[in-house]
Amino acid sequence: MSYRVELHRSVMRALERLPARDVTRVQKQIDALETNPRPPGVKRLRGKDSWRMRIGDYRLFYLVFDRQRLVLVERLERRMSTTYVL
């Protein structure tokens, strides 16, 4: 059974600003969350219910709601020293 993936508005805006080659790579990983929201290589953030996926220089932060079969993508950021500061 597949999950529904919803993108926060800020993620949609971030995707619009990325170079085309990066958009393709990131979108492919977002689409893959529909079938497996916790693929190998993702990490759960300490003290939070969020998960982090590495996609090259970018980090995708998302929540998984198993009962609703929903993945909510909260943030997409380029890896920098301030990426993990909320």
C-alpha positions in Angstrom: 0.0 0.0 0.0 1.3 3.4 -0.9 1.6 6.6 1.1 0.3 10.0 0.1 3.1 12.6 -0.1 2.3 16.3 0.6 4.8 19.1 0.2 4.9 22.2 2.4 4.6 25.4 0.5 8.2 26.3 1.4 9.4 23.0 -0.2 7.6 23.8 -3.4 9.2 27.3 -3.5 12.6 25.7 -2.8 12.1 23.3 -5.7 11.3 26.2 -8.0 14.7 27.8 -7.2 16.8 24.8 -7.7 18.7 24.1 -11.0 16.8 21.7 -13.3 19.3 18.8 -12.8 18.8 19.0 -9.0 15.0 19.3 -9.2 14.9 16.0 -11.2 17.1 14.2 -8.6 15.1 15.6 -5.6 11.7 15.0 -7.2 12.7 11.4 -7.9 13.5 10.8 -4.2 10.3 12.6 -3.1 8.3 10.3 -5.4 10.0 7.2 -4.0 8.6 8.1 -0.5 5.2 7.0 -1.7 6.3 3.4 -1.7 8.8 3.4 1.1 8.9 6.4 3.5 11.9 5.0 5.4 14.3 3.8 2.7 17.9 2.8 3.6 20.1 5.7 4.5 17.4 8.0 6.0 17.9 9.0 9.6 15.5 9.9 12.4 16.4 13.2 14.0 17.2 13.0 17.7 14.4 14.2 20.0 12.0 14.7 17.0 9.6 12.7 14.9 11.2 14.0 11.8 13.3 12.0 9.3 16.2 13.3 7.2 17.1 12.2 3.7 20.4 13.1 2.1 20.1 14.0 -1.6 23.6 15.1 -2.7 24.1 18.6 -1.2 20.5 18.8 -0.2 18.6 17.6 2.9 15.0 16.7 2.9 13.2 16.8 6.3 9.8 15.0 6.6 7.3 13.4 8.9 5.6 10.0 8.5 2.1 9.3 9.7 1.6 5.6 9.3 -2.1 5.5 10.4 -3.0 8.1 7.7 -0.5 6.7 5.2 0.9 10.2 4.8 4.4 11.6 4.3 4.6 15.4 5.0 7.7 17.0 3.5 8.5 20.0 5.7 11.8 21.4 4.5 14.3 21.1 1.7 17.6 22.8 2.3 21.1 22.9 0.9 23.5 21.5 3.4 25.2 24.3 5.4 26.2 25.0 9.0 22.6 26.3 9.7 20.7 23.4 8.1 19.9 21.6 11.4 19.1 24.7 13.4 15.3 25.2 13.7 
